[in-house]
Amino acid sequence: MHMASGGKDMKLLSIENNLGSYLGESGQYNPIDKITKEDLLRLVNLTLQEDVMFDEYDENAINNQAHQIVYKSVFEKLRSLRDRKQEFIDESERLYLKEYEKYRDDPSQQSVQPDAPKRSAG
């Protein structure tokens, strides 16, 4: 995969040969206009879990208009997420903790063990 050891960032978005591309699941770069929702979710997860980088959006470096539109949108969203990663993680943990405490402190939310079968008198 396109990730260097030794603390270097993984590059998720790249501009080469006047086209935008994203890092595919198998480690190769794919044309940005072919990105799927599954690819986007994987890139979001990588952004939250890894140290990532992107080639800066530059409309002059991308000749294909479809690539410009998609690359710019994906770049801005992932960059914003990366820049706010700790805030996002902290908020997620707070929400999880709040729900955990709600269920921990409310006996009606805890799992109920089924009663033992009753024997008929006879």
Helices and strands as residue ranges (DSSP letters): E 10-16, E 19-23, E 29-31, G 32-34, H 37-49, E 52-54, H 65-83, H 85-105, G 107-109
